[in-house]
Amino acid sequence: MRVFIAVLLIGAPRILPAQPPLPLPGCQPRSEVQRVFDDTLSEKTLEQMKFPARVAFRRQALEDLIARYPREVEPYRRLIKATKEENTDGYPALVDRYRKQAVQNPDDPLALYIAGLALSGMDTPRSVNYLEKARKKAPNFAWPALELANIYSPGAKLADKKRAGDQMAAFFSACPSSTDSDAQRQLSRTGSDALQRSVAVAVRTRLDKETDPHRLKDYETLWGLEFRTHPPQQHDALRRQLAADLKRLEKLNPNPDAQWLVFLKSGYQQSNAPPETQKAAEDRVIQAFPHSDEAYRIVSGRWEKSHPEPEDQKDAAAWARYRSQYREALKDWMARFMESREVQHVLRFDSFCYDPDAPRDESLRALDDYLADISAYDQPVIGDYLRAADFLVQHKWQPRRVFDLLRNWDKLVDQWHARMLNDNLPAESEDIWIANEVILRQRAAGCLLVAARLTEQPGEAEWVKPFVTRELPPKRWPVVESQYWLNRGRLAMLEGSKADALAYFQKALKARKEPPRPFEGHIEDDLMAEARALWQQLGGTETAWNVWSQPPVKIQELAEGGWTKPAKPLPDFALADLSGKTWRLKALAGRAVLINVWATWCGPCKAELPHVERLYQKVKGRPDVQILTFTIDQDPGVVAPFMKEKGYTFPVLPAYSFVIGLLDSVAIPQNWIVDGKGVWRFAGAPGGPDDQWEDAMLRQLESVR
């Protein structure tokens, strides 16, 4: 009987238990993984390593985490991002690896998501396919929804604000209190007002129970959310809540590091604490961490407040005094802030880089130190090497070094191109990046051509000839065209064709819209300087030069204008300013309107805002002209303290979502001119000297009343 039963059991079909579905990652990494991010892979730890070691260390640490915790999402996200940014040549292999995993595991939402994330921007249609499959198989798995929101966000080729908003709602439905930086960025761009308010409530509820200092820094995200989701008239109440948060935070971290103290300092600033309280918070950083980057930024910020840059870019004497004062301060900072690579290596070269009267030996030592530092610690970037090459050819110092600095320029530009371009850019943004790429290549070729002339070694530039003589792309950009013809002229000079060179130089002159403007007390106009030198070599007279070098009337008119016509209409808006007053486009009918777009973190904006204030004071009583400004700060809480500190009185409308939703790409500062019928007529800035900004802007406004 026993044998018979055994035979029956062996012959019967095996019924295997159902395999449980693989676990999916949650909204936050598990504590063991997060600890690695906070300690082993912290930016403070990584920035001390030389670049090759840092890349290898980060990659190995992330691969180890993936091997140990294969169902955690954050190590994959970080590995994909780091490889895309730091190892562009190796990125296709990583994409292929994750694509094959998805093919082998077609029912695993995590494998599908990782493949979709890796392919995003490289093969976006296939990325969408993987991400949507992941969403279908696991509707409550949050991360595919976030990447789909990125793909459909404003400024993308596949932009669809409703779909992006729906995906953000799905993400935060699963992760209601997430402060993931990517998720928060998309929330501010495409999340509905109601969703943003609900996330703010959920984040505060979570943080009110939190005690871990690493997680408590999420209060900075929370404060930005709360200021963004409350009207300006409620901001005073928010500042009181922020002050209460700070009292709690002060007690929860008995051993603060410099970054924690800077986090608190930022909170005191947003709470609009009394100046003495804010200064005490800054002094605390300086006293506790006297040699740190954080202390340096406070000390240098104070110096800049007490030593403003000269307003007149033409005033050579004022700029010479300013540079002298800055270098004296820099000597003190270099002695004090020994831990700061920025102070020890970068700023010293910066102080000489744009100074036509820089002392030769000291400047070259600073350049050597700068190059040694970036070569060891920073990712090789074409901009760094171009900057050094520009410096050498402008001063005509050691031009032979330029050949070594730019030996790999083509590969570096290719790597830059791979990082910046993706297949989900709209045509306008793609055109901008392509134009920037051509400019980089032309700048590099120009430096090499000038160095070959200075060293009397024309053969050193032979290898850039195919690029210099290559036809320009069909799209015409004046700055690209002008640089192209300038380089054709330089090449012709090297080849001994001086008459051809003059023809190319004149073509470059006609292509550009305006001559270079004064910068820090001097003007660099390579085109006119090189053309004039050649003209004199050929025996040309001053009278004939004045005829030859005069730009056409059309070009002069463009130079005086400096404006472009927007490609789309300006939508109606209803936005509250910092005082709580709501401004509507329709209500501005009959007035010419200037809208200046800016942010507190934007250096060029800070230089332009005094002009905006002076113009506002000049016209604020007029019924036919209105000055408004749109700030695109994602943390509106910093704007009111900034305005108070600077003494500005022009209307400020927090408008991040409006501007981001309107434009494919945002470069600031921008100035928009709207006529009395609400038609967006011009974008750009007045041409001509900075000291004529207000008058030129007013003329433009009055032209559209």
C-alpha positions as CSV (number, residue, x, y, z in Angstrom):
1,M,0.0,0.0,0.0
2,R,2.8,2.3,0.8
3,V,4.4,1.8,-2.6
4,F,1.1,2.3,-4.4
5,I,0.5,5.6,-2.6
6,A,4.1,6.7,-3.4
7,V,3.5,6.0,-7.1
8,L,0.3,7.9,-7.0
9,L,2.0,10.9,-5.4
10,I,4.8,10.9,-7.9
11,G,2.5,10.6,-10.9
12,A,0.1,13.3,-9.8
13,P,0.6,16.8,-11.3
14,R,2.5,19.2,-8.9
15,I,0.5,22.2,-7.8
16,L,3.1,24.8,-6.8
17,P,2.1,27.6,-4.4
18,A,1.5,31.0,-6.1
19,Q,4.6,33.2,-6.0
20,P,4.0,36.3,-4.0
21,P,4.5,39.5,-6.0
22,L,7.9,41.1,-5.5
23,P,7.8,44.0,-3.1
24,L,7.9,47.5,-4.5
25,P,9.8,50.5,-3.2
26,G,8.1,52.9,-0.9
27,C,8.1,56.6,-0.8
28,Q,11.3,56.9,1.3
29,P,14.4,54.7,1.3
30,R,14.7,52.3,4.2
31,S,16.8,53.6,7.0
32,E,19.9,51.5,6.2
33,V,20.0,52.9,2.7
34,Q,19.3,56.4,3.8
35,R,22.2,56.2,6.2
36,V,24.6,55.5,3.4
37,F,23.3,58.6,1.5
38,D,23.5,60.8,4.6
39,D,27.1,59.7,5.6
40,T,29.1,57.7,3.0
41,L,27.6,59.5,-0.1
42,S,27.0,62.9,1.4
43,E,28.1,65.8,-0.8
44,K,30.5,66.9,2.0
45,T,32.2,63.6,1.8
46,L,32.3,63.3,-2.0
47,E,33.6,66.8,-2.7
48,Q,36.8,66.1,-0.8
49,M,37.7,63.3,-3.3
50,K,39.4,63.9,-6.6
51,F,37.1,63.5,-9.6
52,P,38.1,60.0,-10.9
53,A,38.1,58.6,-7.4
54,R,34.8,60.3,-6.6
55,V,33.1,58.8,-9.7
56,A,34.4,55.3,-9.0
57,F,33.6,55.5,-5.3
58,R,30.0,56.7,-5.9
59,R,29.4,54.1,-8.6
60,Q,30.7,51.3,-6.5
61,A,28.7,52.4,-3.4
62,L,25.5,52.6,-5.4
63,E,26.1,49.3,-7.1
64,D,26.7,47.7,-3.7
65,L,23.4,49.2,-2.5
66,I,21.6,47.8,-5.5
67,A,23.1,44.4,-5.0
68,R,22.2,44.4,-1.3
69,Y,18.8,46.1,-1.6
70,P,17.6,45.3,-5.2
71,R,14.0,46.5,-4.4
72,E,15.0,50.0,-3.3
73,V,14.4,52.7,-5.9
74,E,16.7,55.5,-4.8
75,P,20.1,53.8,-5.6
76,Y,18.9,53.2,-9.2
77,R,17.8,56.8,-9.5
78,R,21.1,58.1,-8.2
79,L,23.2,55.8,-10.4
80,I,21.3,56.8,-13.5
81,K,21.7,60.5,-12.8
82,A,25.4,60.2,-11.9
83,T,26.2,58.2,-14.9
84,K,24.4,60.5,-17.3
85,E,26.2,63.5,-15.8
86,E,29.7,62.1,-15.1
87,N,30.2,59.3,-17.6
88,T,28.3,60.2,-20.7
89,D,30.4,57.7,-22.8
90,G,29.3,54.9,-20.4
91,Y,25.6,55.9,-20.2
92,P,24.4,53.9,-23.2
93,A,25.7,50.7,-21.7
94,L,23.8,51.4,-18.5
95,V,20.6,52.1,-20.4
96,D,21.0,48.8,-22.3
97,R,21.5,46.9,-19.1
98,Y,18.3,48.2,-17.6
99,R,16.4,47.8,-20.9
100,K,17.4,44.1,-21.0
101,Q,16.3,43.7,-17.3
102,A,12.9,45.0,-18.3
103,V,12.6,42.6,-21.2
104,Q,13.6,39.7,-19.0
105,N,11.1,40.8,-16.3
106,P,8.1,42.1,-18.2
107,D,5.8,41.7,-15.2
108,D,8.0,43.6,-12.7
109,P,6.9,47.2,-12.3
110,L,10.2,48.2,-10.8
111,A,12.3,46.8,-13.7
112,L,9.9,48.6,-16.1
113,Y,10.2,51.8,-14.2
114,I,14.1,51.7,-14.1
115,A,14.2,51.1,-17.9
116,G,11.8,54.0,-18.5
117,L,13.8,56.3,-16.3
118,A,17.1,55.4,-18.0
119,L,15.5,55.9,-21.5
120,S,13.9,59.2,-20.6
121,G,15.4,61.9,-22.8
122,M,17.3,59.3,-24.8
123,D,14.4,57.4,-26.4
124,T,11.4,59.1,-24.7
125,P,8.6,57.3,-26.7
126,R,10.0,53.9,-25.5
127,S,10.4,55.4,-22.0
128,V,6.8,56.4,-21.9
129,N,5.8,52.9,-23.0
130,Y,7.8,51.3,-20.1
131,L,6.5,53.8,-17.6
132,E,2.9,53.3,-18.6
133,K,3.2,49.6,-18.4
134,A,4.6,49.9,-14.9
135,R,1.7,52.2,-13.9
136,K,-0.8,49.7,-15.3
137,K,0.7,46.8,-13.4
138,A,1.1,48.7,-10.1
139,P,-1.2,51.8,-10.0
140,N,-0.1,52.6,-6.4
141,F,3.7,52.5,-7.3
142,A,4.5,56.2,-7.2
143,W,7.8,56.6,-9.1
144,P,6.6,55.9,-12.7
145,A,4.0,58.6,-12.3
146,L,6.7,61.1,-11.3
147,E,8.8,60.4,-14.4
148,L,5.8,60.6,-16.6
149,A,5.0,64.1,-15.1
150,N,8.6,65.1,-15.9
151,I,8.1,64.0,-19.5
152,Y,4.8,65.9,-19.9
153,S,5.9,69.0,-18.0
154,P,5.9,72.5,-19.5
155,G,8.9,73.2,-21.7
156,A,9.0,69.6,-23.1
157,K,8.2,68.5,-26.6
158,L,5.5,66.3,-25.2
159,A,4.2,69.0,-22.8
160,D,0.7,68.3,-21.6
161,K,-0.1,70.1,-18.4
162,K,-3.2,68.1,-17.7
163,R,-1.5,64.8,-18.0
164,A,1.5,66.1,-16.0
165,G,-0.9,67.3,-13.3
166,D,-2.7,63.9,-13.3
167,Q,0.6,62.1,-12.8
168,M,1.6,64.4,-10.0
169,A,-1.7,63.8,-8.3
170,A,-1.1,60.0,-8.6
171,F,2.4,60.4,-7.2
172,F,1.3,62.3,-4.1
173,S,-1.7,60.1,-3.6
174,A,0.8,57.3,-3.0
175,C,3.4,59.6,-1.2
176,P,1.4,62.5,0.3
177,S,4.3,63.9,2.4
178,S,7.2,63.3,0.0
179,T,9.8,66.1,-0.1
180,D,11.8,64.4,-2.9
181,S,13.4,67.4,-4.8
182,D,12.3,66.2,-8.2
183,A,8.8,65.6,-7.0
184,Q,8.6,69.0,-5.3
185,R,10.0,70.8,-8.5
186,Q,7.3,69.2,-10.6
187,L,4.6,69.9,-8.0
188,S,5.4,73.6,-8.2
189,R,5.3,73.4,-12.0
190,T,2.2,71.3,-12.7
191,G,0.4,70.4,-9.4
192,S,-2.9,72.0,-8.8
193,D,-3.3,74.6,-6.0
194,A,-5.4,72.1,-4.1
195,L,-2.8,69.4,-4.4
196,Q,0.0,71.7,-3.3
197,R,-2.0,72.7,-0.3
198,S,-2.7,69.1,0.7
199,V,1.0,68.2,0.3
200,A,2.0,71.1,2.5
201,V,-0.4,69.9,5.2
202,A,0.9,66.3,4.9
203,V,4.5,67.4,5.1
204,R,3.9,69.5,8.2
205,T,2.1,66.7,9.9
206,R,5.0,64.4,9.2
207,L,7.7,66.9,10.3
208,D,5.9,67.8,13.5
209,K,6.7,64.2,14.7
210,E,10.2,64.1,13.2
211,T,13.4,64.3,15.3
212,D,16.1,63.2,12.9
213,P,18.2,66.3,11.9
214,H,18.7,65.0,8.4
215,R,15.0,64.8,7.8
216,L,14.2,68.0,9.7
217,K,15.9,70.0,6.9
218,D,12.8,69.2,4.9
219,Y,11.3,72.2,6.8
220,E,13.0,74.3,4.2
221,T,10.9,72.6,1.5
222,L,7.8,72.9,3.7
223,W,8.3,76.7,4.2
224,G,8.5,77.2,0.5
225,L,5.4,75.2,-0.1
226,E,3.4,77.1,2.5
227,F,4.4,80.5,1.2
228,R,3.5,79.4,-2.3
229,T,0.1,78.1,-1.3
230,H,-1.1,81.0,0.8
231,P,-1.9,84.5,-0.5
232,P,0.6,87.3,0.5
233,Q,-1.8,88.8,3.0
234,Q,-1.4,85.6,5.1
235,H,2.4,85.6,4.9
236,D,2.9,87.4,8.2
237,A,1.0,84.5,9.9
238,L,3.3,82.0,8.1
239,R,6.3,83.9,9.4
240,R,5.1,83.6,12.9
241,Q,4.6,79.8,12.4
242,L,8.1,79.7,10.9
243,A,9.5,81.4,14.0
244,A,7.9,78.7,16.1
245,D,9.4,76.0,14.0
246,L,12.8,77.5,14.5
247,K,12.4,77.4,18.3
248,R,11.6,73.7,18.1
249,L,14.5,73.0,15.6
250,E,17.0,74.8,17.8
251,K,16.3,72.2,20.6
252,L,16.4,69.1,18.4
253,N,20.0,69.1,17.2
254,P,22.5,69.5,20.1
255,N,25.5,69.0,17.8
256,P,24.8,71.0,14.7
257,D,27.2,71.1,11.7
258,A,27.8,74.1,9.5
259,Q,25.0,73.1,7.0
260,W,22.5,72.9,9.8
261,L,23.4,76.3,11.1
262,V,23.0,77.8,7.6
263,F,19.6,76.0,7.4
264,L,18.6,77.8,10.6
265,K,20.0,81.1,9.3
266,S,17.9,80.8,6.2
267,G,14.9,80.2,8.3
268,Y,15.5,83.3,10.4
269,Q,15.8,85.3,7.2
270,Q,12.5,84.0,5.8
271,S,10.8,84.6,9.2
272,N,11.8,88.3,8.8
273,A,13.5,88.1,12.2
274,P,15.1,91.4,13.5
275,P,18.4,92.2,11.8
276,E,20.3,91.5,15.1
277,T,18.8,88.0,15.3
278,Q,19.8,87.3,11.7
279,K,23.3,88.6,12.4
280,A,23.6,86.5,15.5
281,A,22.7,83.4,13.4
282,E,25.4,84.3,10.9
283,D,28.0,85.0,13.7
284,R,27.2,81.6,15.1
285,V,28.3,79.9,11.8
286,I,31.5,82.0,11.7
287,Q,32.4,81.2,15.3
288,A,31.6,77.5,15.2
289,F,33.1,76.8,11.8
290,P,35.5,79.6,11.1
291,H,37.4,78.0,8.2
292,S,34.4,76.6,6.3
293,D,32.7,77.4,3.0
294,E,29.6,78.4,4.9
295,A,31.5,80.9,7.0
296,Y,33.2,82.3,3.8
297,R,29.8,82.9,2.1
298,I,28.6,84.9,5.0
299,V,31.8,87.0,5.3
300,S,32.0,87.6,1.6
301,G,28.3,88.5,1.5
302,R,28.8,91.1,4.1
303,W,31.8,92.5,2.3
304,E,29.7,92.7,-1.0
305,K,27.0,94.6,0.8
306,S,29.5,97.2,2.1
307,H,31.4,97.3,-1.2
308,P,28.8,97.4,-4.0
309,E,30.1,97.0,-7.5
310,P,30.3,100.2,-9.6
311,E,27.0,100.8,-11.4
312,D,28.7,102.4,-14.5
313,Q,30.3,99.6,-16.6
314,K,32.3,102.3,-18.5
315,D,34.0,103.8,-15.4
316,A,37.5,102.3,-15.6
317,A,38.8,104.1,-12.6
318,A,35.9,103.0,-10.3
319,W,36.3,99.4,-11.5
320,A,40.1,99.5,-10.9
321,R,39.5,100.7,-7.3
322,Y,36.9,98.0,-6.8
323,R,39.2,95.2,-8.0
324,S,42.0,96.5,-5.8
325,Q,39.7,96.4,-2.7
326,Y,38.4,93.0,-3.7
327,R,41.9,91.5,-4.0
328,E,42.9,92.8,-0.5
329,A,39.8,91.2,0.9
330,L,40.6,88.0,-0.9
331,K,44.0,87.8,0.7
332,D,42.3,87.8,4.1
333,W,39.8,85.2,3.0
334,M,42.5,82.9,1.7
335,A,44.3,83.1,5.1
336,R,41.0,82.4,7.0
337,F,39.1,79.9,4.9
338,M,41.6,77.2,4.4
339,E,39.0,74.4,3.9
340,S,37.4,76.2,0.9
341,R,38.5,75.1,-2.5
342,E,36.5,77.9,-4.0
343,V,38.5,80.5,-2.0
344,Q,41.9,78.9,-2.3
345,H,41.8,78.1,-6.0
346,V,38.9,79.5,-8.0
347,L,38.4,83.1,-6.7
348,R,42.0,84.0,-7.0
349,F,42.0,83.3,-10.7
350,D,38.6,85.0,-11.0
351,S,40.0,88.2,-9.6
352,F,42.5,88.4,-12.5
353,C,40.4,86.8,-15.3
354,Y,38.6,89.9,-16.6
355,D,41.2,92.5,-15.6
356,P,43.1,93.9,-18.6
357,D,45.7,95.3,-16.3
358,A,46.2,92.1,-14.3
359,P,49.9,91.6,-13.1
360,R,51.4,88.9,-15.4
361,D,53.4,86.7,-13.0
362,E,50.8,86.7,-10.2
363,S,48.0,86.1,-12.7
364,L,49.8,83.1,-14.3
365,R,50.4,81.6,-10.9
366,A,46.7,81.9,-10.1
367,L,45.9,80.3,-13.5
368,D,48.3,77.4,-12.8
369,D,46.7,76.8,-9.4
370,Y,43.2,77.0,-10.9
371,L,43.9,74.5,-13.6
372,A,45.6,72.1,-11.2
373,D,42.6,72.2,-8.9
374,I,39.9,71.7,-11.6
375,S,41.9,69.0,-13.3
376,A,42.1,67.1,-10.1
377,Y,38.7,67.7,-8.5
378,D,36.2,68.7,-11.1
379,Q,34.6,66.9,-14.1
380,P,36.4,68.0,-17.3
381,V,34.1,70.7,-18.8
382,I,34.8,72.6,-22.0
383,G,33.8,75.9,-20.3
384,D,36.7,75.7,-17.8
385,Y,39.3,75.2,-20.4
386,L,37.9,77.8,-22.8
387,R,38.0,80.3,-19.9
388,A,41.7,79.6,-19.4
389,A,42.4,79.8,-23.1
390,D,40.5,83.0,-23.5
391,F,42.5,84.5,-20.7
392,L,45.8,83.6,-22.3
393,V,45.0,84.9,-25.8
394,Q,43.4,88.1,-24.5
395,H,46.5,88.9,-22.6
396,K,48.9,87.4,-25.2
397,W,50.6,85.4,-22.5
398,Q,52.0,81.9,-23.1
399,P,49.9,81.3,-26.2
400,R,51.5,77.9,-26.8
401,R,49.6,76.6,-23.8
402,V,46.4,77.1,-25.6
403,F,47.1,74.1,-27.9
404,D,47.4,71.8,-24.9
405,L,44.4,73.3,-23.1
406,L,42.1,72.7,-26.1
407,R,43.6,69.5,-27.5
408,N,40.4,67.6,-26.5
409,W,38.0,70.4,-27.2
410,D,35.9,68.5,-29.7
411,K,35.3,65.5,-27.3
412,L,34.5,67.9,-24.4
413,V,31.9,69.7,-26.5
414,D,30.4,66.3,-27.5
415,Q,30.2,65.4,-23.9
416,W,28.5,68.7,-23.0
417,H,26.1,68.1,-25.9
418,A,25.2,64.7,-24.6
419,R,24.4,66.0,-21.2
420,M,22.3,69.0,-22.4
421,L,20.3,67.7,-25.3
422,N,17.6,65.1,-25.2
423,D,14.8,64.0,-27.5
424,N,12.0,65.6,-25.5
425,L,13.2,69.2,-25.9
426,P,10.8,71.5,-27.9
427,A,12.1,73.0,-31.1
428,E,12.8,76.4,-29.5
429,S,14.9,74.9,-26.6
430,E,16.7,72.6,-29.0
431,D,17.6,75.5,-31.2
432,I,19.1,77.3,-28.2
433,W,21.2,74.4,-27.1
434,I,22.4,73.8,-30.7
435,A,23.3,77.5,-31.0
436,N,25.3,77.2,-27.7
437,E,27.1,74.2,-29.0
438,V,28.2,76.0,-32.1
439,I,29.3,79.0,-30.1
440,L,31.4,76.7,-27.9
441,R,33.1,75.1,-30.9
442,Q,33.6,78.5,-32.6
443,R,35.1,79.9,-29.4
444,A,37.5,77.0,-29.1
445,A,38.5,77.3,-32.8
446,G,38.9,81.1,-32.4
447,C,41.3,80.7,-29.4
448,L,43.4,78.1,-31.4
449,L,43.5,80.4,-34.5
450,V,44.7,83.4,-32.4
451,A,47.2,81.3,-30.6
452,A,48.6,80.0,-33.9
453,R,49.0,83.6,-35.1
454,L,50.6,84.7,-31.9
455,T,53.1,81.8,-31.9
456,E,53.6,82.1,-35.7
457,Q,52.7,78.4,-36.0
458,P,49.9,78.2,-38.5
459,G,50.2,74.4,-38.7
460,E,48.9,74.2,-35.1
461,A,45.5,75.3,-36.3
462,E,45.4,73.1,-39.4
463,W,43.3,70.5,-37.6
464,V,40.4,73.0,-36.9
465,K,40.2,74.1,-40.5
466,P,37.5,71.5,-41.4
467,F,35.3,72.9,-38.7
468,V,36.0,76.6,-39.4
469,T,35.1,76.2,-43.1
470,R,32.1,74.0,-42.5
471,E,28.8,75.6,-43.5
472,L,26.7,77.0,-40.8
473,P,23.4,75.2,-39.8
474,P,20.4,76.5,-41.8
475,K,19.1,78.3,-38.6
476,R,20.7,81.7,-38.4
477,W,21.8,83.2,-35.1
478,P,23.6,86.6,-35.4
479,V,26.1,85.8,-32.6
480,V,27.0,82.5,-34.2
481,E,27.2,84.0,-37.7
482,S,29.5,86.8,-36.6
483,Q,31.8,84.4,-34.7
484,Y,31.9,82.1,-37.7
485,W,33.0,84.9,-40.2
486,L,35.5,86.2,-37.7
487,N,37.1,82.8,-37.5
488,R,37.0,82.5,-41.3
489,G,39.0,85.8,-41.4
490,R,41.5,84.5,-38.8
491,L,42.1,81.4,-40.9
492,A,42.5,83.4,-44.1
493,M,45.1,85.6,-42.3
494,L,47.0,82.5,-41.2
495,E,47.0,81.2,-44.8
496,G,48.3,84.6,-46.1
497,S,45.0,85.6,-47.8
498,K,44.7,89.1,-46.2
499,A,42.3,90.5,-48.7
500,D,40.0,87.5,-48.1
501,A,40.4,88.1,-44.3
502,L,39.2,91.7,-44.6
503,A,36.1,90.5,-46.6
504,Y,35.3,87.9,-43.9
505,F,35.8,90.5,-41.1
506,Q,33.3,92.8,-42.8
507,K,30.8,90.0,-43.2
508,A,31.2,89.3,-39.4
509,L,30.6,93.0,-38.7
510,K,27.4,93.0,-40.8
511,A,26.2,89.8,-39.1
512,R,26.2,91.0,-35.5
513,K,23.3,93.0,-34.1
514,E,25.3,95.2,-31.8
515,P,28.9,95.8,-30.7
516,P,30.2,94.5,-27.4
517,R,29.1,96.6,-24.4
518,P,31.5,98.0,-21.7
519,F,32.2,95.4,-19.0
520,E,33.9,96.3,-15.7
521,G,35.6,99.5,-17.2
522,H,36.7,98.2,-20.6
523,I,35.4,96.9,-23.9
524,E,36.7,93.8,-25.6
525,D,36.0,93.9,-29.3
526,D,38.2,91.3,-31.0
527,L,36.5,91.7,-34.4
528,M,37.2,95.4,-34.7
529,A,40.7,95.2,-33.1
530,E,41.9,92.4,-35.5
531,A,40.3,94.0,-38.5
532,R,41.8,97.4,-37.8
533,A,45.3,95.9,-37.2
534,L,45.0,94.1,-40.6
535,W,43.7,97.3,-42.3
536,Q,46.7,99.2,-41.0
537,Q,49.1,96.4,-42.2
538,L,47.7,96.8,-45.7
539,G,48.2,100.6,-45.6
540,G,44.5,101.6,-45.4
541,T,43.7,105.2,-44.4
542,E,41.7,106.3,-41.4
543,T,39.0,107.8,-43.7
544,A,38.6,104.6,-45.6
545,W,38.5,102.6,-42.4
546,N,35.6,104.7,-41.1
547,V,33.7,103.9,-44.3
548,W,34.6,100.2,-44.2
549,S,33.8,99.7,-40.5
550,Q,30.4,101.5,-40.5
551,P,27.6,98.9,-39.9
552,P,24.6,99.1,-42.2
553,V,21.6,101.2,-41.1
554,K,19.5,98.1,-40.3
555,I,22.2,96.8,-38.0
556,Q,22.4,100.1,-36.2
557,E,18.6,100.1,-35.7
558,L,18.8,96.6,-34.3
559,A,21.5,97.6,-31.9
560,E,19.4,100.5,-30.6
561,G,16.5,98.2,-30.2
562,G,17.7,94.9,-28.6
563,W,14.1,93.5,-28.7
564,T,12.4,90.4,-30.1
565,K,8.8,89.8,-30.9
566,P,7.2,87.0,-28.8
567,A,6.1,83.9,-30.6
568,K,2.9,83.5,-28.6
569,P,0.3,85.7,-26.9
570,L,0.4,86.6,-23.2
571,P,-2.4,84.8,-21.4
572,D,-4.6,86.7,-19.1
573,F,-3.4,86.5,-15.5
574,A,-4.7,87.3,-12.0
575,L,-1.7,87.4,-9.6
576,A,-1.4,88.9,-6.2
577,D,1.6,91.1,-5.3
578,L,3.4,91.0,-1.9
579,S,0.9,93.4,-0.4
580,G,-2.1,91.2,-1.4
581,K,-3.3,93.3,-4.3
582,T,-4.5,91.3,-7.3
583,W,-3.3,92.4,-10.7
584,R,-5.2,91.3,-13.8
585,L,-4.0,91.8,-17.4
586,K,-7.5,92.9,-18.5
587,A,-7.6,95.6,-15.8
588,L,-4.4,97.1,-17.3
589,A,-6.1,98.0,-20.6
590,G,-5.1,101.4,-21.8
591,R,-1.7,101.3,-20.2
592,A,1.7,100.3,-21.6
593,V,3.1,97.7,-19.2
594,L,6.7,96.6,-18.5
595,I,7.0,93.2,-16.8
596,N,10.4,92.4,-15.5
597,V,11.0,88.7,-14.7
598,W,13.6,88.0,-12.0
599,A,14.6,86.0,-9.0
600,T,16.5,86.7,-5.8
601,W,19.2,84.2,-6.7
602,C,19.9,85.7,-10.1
603,G,23.1,87.8,-10.3
604,P,22.2,89.7,-13.5
605,C,18.7,90.3,-12.1
606,K,20.2,92.0,-9.1
607,A,22.3,94.2,-11.3
608,E,19.2,95.2,-13.3
609,L,16.7,95.8,-10.4
610,P,18.1,99.2,-9.4
611,H,17.2,100.4,-12.9
612,V,13.7,99.0,-12.5
613,E,13.3,100.8,-9.2
614,R,14.5,104.1,-10.7
615,L,12.1,103.7,-13.7
616,Y,9.2,102.8,-11.3
617,Q,9.9,106.0,-9.3
618,K,9.9,108.0,-12.4
619,V,6.5,106.8,-13.8
620,K,4.5,105.5,-10.8
621,G,2.2,108.5,-11.0
622,R,1.4,108.2,-14.7
623,P,-2.0,106.7,-15.7
624,D,-0.7,105.5,-19.1
625,V,2.3,103.4,-17.9
626,Q,2.6,100.6,-15.4
627,I,5.7,98.7,-14.1
628,L,5.3,95.2,-12.7
629,T,7.7,92.5,-11.8
630,F,7.3,88.7,-11.8
631,T,9.5,86.8,-9.4
632,I,10.1,83.1,-10.2
633,D,11.5,82.2,-6.8
634,Q,10.2,78.8,-5.8
635,D,10.4,79.9,-2.2
636,P,8.4,83.2,-2.1
637,G,9.2,83.6,1.6
638,V,12.7,85.0,0.7
639,V,11.3,87.8,-1.6
640,A,9.8,90.2,1.0
641,P,13.0,90.2,3.1
642,F,15.0,90.8,0.0
643,M,12.8,93.8,-1.1
644,K,13.1,95.2,2.4
645,E,16.8,94.9,2.5
646,K,17.2,96.6,-0.9
647,G,14.6,99.3,-0.3
648,Y,12.7,98.4,-3.5
649,T,9.1,99.6,-3.8
650,F,8.0,98.3,-7.3
651,P,5.2,95.7,-7.3
652,V,6.3,92.1,-7.1
653,L,4.0,89.3,-8.2
654,P,5.1,85.7,-7.3
655,A,4.6,84.1,-10.7
656,Y,6.7,80.9,-10.8
657,S,4.0,78.6,-12.1
658,F,2.7,81.3,-14.6
659,V,6.1,81.9,-16.2
660,I,7.2,78.3,-16.2
661,G,3.9,77.3,-17.9
662,L,4.2,80.1,-20.5
663,L,7.8,79.6,-21.7
664,D,9.5,76.6,-23.2
665,S,12.8,77.8,-21.6
666,V,13.4,80.5,-19.0
667,A,16.5,82.7,-19.0
668,I,16.4,85.7,-16.6
669,P,16.3,88.6,-16.3
670,Q,13.7,89.2,-19.0
671,N,11.6,92.3,-19.9
672,W,8.2,92.1,-21.5
673,I,6.5,95.0,-23.1
674,V,2.6,94.8,-23.3
675,D,0.6,97.4,-25.2
676,G,-2.6,99.1,-24.1
677,K,-4.7,96.4,-25.7
678,G,-3.0,93.7,-23.6
679,V,-0.9,92.4,-26.6
680,W,2.6,91.1,-25.7
681,R,4.6,93.2,-28.2
682,F,8.3,92.8,-27.2
683,A,10.7,90.7,-25.1
684,G,14.3,91.5,-24.4
685,A,16.1,94.5,-23.1
686,P,17.0,98.0,-24.3
687,G,20.2,98.2,-26.4
688,G,22.9,100.7,-25.6
689,P,24.8,101.6,-22.4
690,D,23.5,100.6,-19.0
691,D,23.3,104.3,-17.8
692,Q,20.6,104.8,-20.5
693,W,18.5,101.8,-19.5
694,E,15.6,103.7,-17.9
695,D,15.3,106.2,-20.8
696,A,15.5,103.5,-23.5
697,M,12.9,101.4,-21.6
698,L,10.6,104.4,-21.3
699,R,10.9,105.1,-25.0
700,Q,10.0,101.5,-25.8
701,L,7.0,101.7,-23.4
702,E,5.8,104.9,-24.9
703,S,6.0,103.5,-28.4
704,V,3.2,101.0,-27.6
705,R,0.8,103.1,-25.6
